[in-house]
Amino acid sequence: DAVICVSETARRSVQAHFEVDARKLRVVHHGADHVDQVPPPDATTQHWLDAQGLDGDFLLYAGALDARKNVQLVLRAAAALHDGGLRVPLVLAGQRWFGSGAIEAEIQAARARGVDVRPLGYLTDSVFYALMKRAAAFVFPSRYEGFGLPPLEAMRLGVPTVVSTEGSLPEVCADGAAQVGPDDVDGLSALLARWLSDPGARARQAALGSARAATFTWAHTARQTAAVYDDVAERRYQLT
């Protein structure tokens, strides 16, 4: 009777791949305010975070290490910064996934020539969000997302965020995140260099991100979802 899609991008994808009446498709975005409820890590975990030596600026990517996520762009931008004399750590939070061999090989090659890349693997929510809050910038240049929750979470936590121009990311993040093309290494590295040298620019982007993310709440998601069910129930009642 109705199909709930998490974004306008997802709605268009459903239309492109399935024979479905467009009138059945309803867009309901996810929320991001769940990050407010995640408790901080315990003392032992906090000591572990402190021991990572990430007290200064660092870049953060989060997600599986697969081709769609376009981790190569982040890695190559970090390498470009390194080659230009700006040696900032790149932290990768996320597990191995299908097709991760190529990016893992590139990570090893970058580390072998001195680029500070730190793959931390999967992290629990409390550890991940604590780490995210410390980042100078969150970078998420995925080639396709149906919604794209991690950048919205970063924006909610006040972290300056950059995403790609692909999939649902421009729709969801809007001006709350800077945007670069999925193959634009020079553009991404130049943006990150500017942010790293200008705390004011980071603060302005973080403020835009916080304002945008504040509009995505789970209460709003629940109300919209309930409205879809109400509409379906009303139509069924009228048919009887």
C-alpha positions in Angstrom: 0.0 0.0 0.0 2.9 2.4 0.7 6.7 2.3 0.6 8.7 4.5 2.9 12.0 5.7 1.4 14.7 7.2 3.6 15.4 10.0 1.1 14.4 11.5 -2.2 17.4 9.9 -3.7 16.3 6.5 -2.4 12.8 7.2 -3.8 14.2 7.8 -7.3 16.3 4.7 -7.0 13.2 2.6 -6.2 11.5 4.1 -9.2 14.4 3.4 -11.5 14.8 -0.3 -10.5 11.3 -1.5 -9.7 7.8 -1.2 -11.3 6.0 0.6 -8.6 3.3 3.3 -8.6 5.1 6.5 -7.7 2.2 7.6 -5.6 3.0 4.8 -3.1 6.5 6.2 -2.4 6.8 8.4 0.6 10.0 10.0 1.9 10.8 9.9 5.6 14.2 11.0 6.7 16.1 9.4 9.6 16.9 11.3 12.8 20.3 12.1 14.3 19.5 13.0 17.9 20.3 9.5 19.1 23.9 10.6 19.5 22.8 12.8 22.4 21.8 9.8 24.4 24.9 7.7 24.0 26.8 7.5 27.3 30.5 8.5 27.4 33.0 5.7 27.5 34.1 4.3 30.8 37.4 5.2 32.4 39.4 2.3 30.9 38.2 3.1 27.4 38.8 6.8 27.9 42.4 5.9 28.8 42.6 3.9 25.6 41.4 6.8 23.6 44.0 9.1 25.3 46.7 6.6 24.5 46.1 6.9 20.8 48.0 10.1 20.8 45.2 12.0 19.0 45.4 15.2 21.1 46.0 17.4 18.2 44.1 17.8 14.9 43.2 14.7 13.1 40.9 13.7 10.2 38.2 11.0 10.7 36.5 8.7 8.2 33.9 6.2 9.4 32.4 3.3 7.5 33.2 0.0 5.9 36.4 -0.2 3.8 34.6 -0.9 0.5 34.7 0.6 -3.0 31.4 2.4 -2.8 32.5 4.4 0.3 35.4 5.9 -1.7 37.9 5.7 1.1 40.6 6.2 -1.5 39.7 9.8 -1.9 40.3 10.5 1.8 43.5 8.6 1.8 44.9 10.4 -1.3 43.9 13.8 0.2 45.7 12.9 3.4 48.8 11.9 1.3 48.6 15.2 -0.6 48.6 17.1 2.7 51.6 15.0 3.9 53.5 15.7 0.7 52.7 19.4 1.1 54.2 19.4 4.6 51.0 19.1 6.6 51.3 15.8 8.4 47.9 15.3 10.0 46.8 11.8 11.2 43.9 10.1 9.3 41.9 7.8 11.5 39.8 5.1 9.8 36.9 3.7 11.9 35.2 0.8 10.2 35.5 -2.9 9.4 36.8 -4.7 6.4 34.1 -5.4 3.8 33.7 -6.9 0.3 36.3 -5.5 -2.0 38.4 -4.0 0.7 41.7 -5.5 -0.5 42.5 -2.6 -2.9 42.1 0.1 -0.3 44.0 -1.9 2.3 46.9 -2.2 -0.1 46.8 1.5 -0.7 46.7 2.2 3.1 49.8 0.0 3.5 51.6 1.8 0.7 50.8 5.2 2.2 51.9 4.2 5.6 55.2 2.9 4.2 56.1 6.3 2.9 55.2 8.0 6.1 51.5 9.1 5.8 50.0 8.8 9.3 47.0 6.5 8.7 45.5 4.7 11.7 42.9 2.0 10.9 41.1 1.4 14.2 38.5 -1.1 12.9 35.0 -1.4 14.4 34.3 0.8 17.4 31.3 0.6 19.8 29.0 3.6 19.8 30.4 5.2 23.0 34.0 5.0 21.7 33.1 6.0 18.2 31.2 9.2 19.2 33.8 10.2 21.8 36.4 9.8 19.0 34.3 11.7 16.5 33.9 14.7 18.9 37.8 15.0 19.0 38.2 15.2 15.2 39.2 18.3 13.4 37.1 17.2 10.5 34.9 14.3 9.4 35.3 13.2 5.8 32.7 11.0 4.1 33.1 11.0 0.3 30.9 8.0 -0.5 29.9 7.5 -4.1 26.4 6.5 -3.2 24.3 6.6 0.0 20.6 6.0 0.4 20.7 8.3 3.4 24.1 8.8 4.9 23.8 8.8 8.7 27.5 9.2 9.8 28.0 12.7 8.4 24.7 13.8 10.0 25.9 12.4 13.3 29.1 14.3 13.0 27.2 17.5 12.2 25.0 16.9 15.3 28.1 16.6 17.4 29.5 19.9 16.1 32.3 18.4 13.9 33.0 20.2 10.6 32.0 17.7 7.9 32.8 17.3 4.2 30.9 14.9 1.9 30.8 14.0 -1.7 28.3 15.5 -4.3 26.9 12.0 -4.9 23.8 10.1 -3.8 21.7 11.5 -1.0 24.5 13.3 0.7 23.8 16.8 -0.7 20.1 16.3 0.0 20.6 15.3 3.6 23.5 17.5 4.5 22.8 20.6 2.4 24.9 23.5 3.5 25.6 21.8 6.8 28.6 20.0 5.2 31.1 21.1 2.6 30.9 19.1 -0.7 33.5 17.9 -3.1 33.4 15.7 -6.2 34.1 12.0 -5.5 37.3 12.2 -7.6 38.5 15.7 -6.6 41.6 14.9 -4.6 43.0 18.5 -5.0 39.7 20.1 -4.0 39.4 17.9 -0.8 43.0 18.4 0.2 42.8 22.2 -0.3 39.6 22.4 1.7 41.1 20.3 4.6 44.3 22.4 4.5 42.2 25.6 4.9 40.2 24.1 7.8 43.3 22.9 9.5 45.0 26.3 9.3 41.8 28.3 10.2 39.9 27.3 13.3 37.4 30.0 12.6 36.5 28.4 9.2 36.0 25.1 11.0 33.8 26.7 13.6 31.6 28.4 11.0 31.2 25.1 9.2 30.5 23.3 12.5 27.8 25.8 13.3 26.1 25.3 9.9 26.3 21.5 10.4 24.7 21.7 13.9 21.8 23.9 12.6 21.1 21.5 9.8 21.4 18.3 11.9 19.0 19.8 14.5 16.2 19.5 11.9 16.6 15.7 11.8 15.0 14.2 15.0 13.6 10.7 15.6 10.4 12.3 17.0 9.8 13.9 13.6 10.6 10.6 11.8 8.1 8.8 14.1 5.4 11.4 13.3 5.9 11.1 9.6 6.0 7.3 9.7 2.7 7.2 11.7 1.2 9.6 9.1 1.9 7.1 6.4 0.3 4.3 8.3 -2.7 6.6 9.1 -3.1 7.4 5.4 -3.0 3.7 4.4 -5.5 2.8 7.1 -7.9 5.6 6.0 -7.7 4.5 2.4 -8.4 0.8 3.4 -11.4 2.0 5.6 -12.8 3.9 2.7 -12.6 0.9 0.4 -14.6 -1.2 2.8 
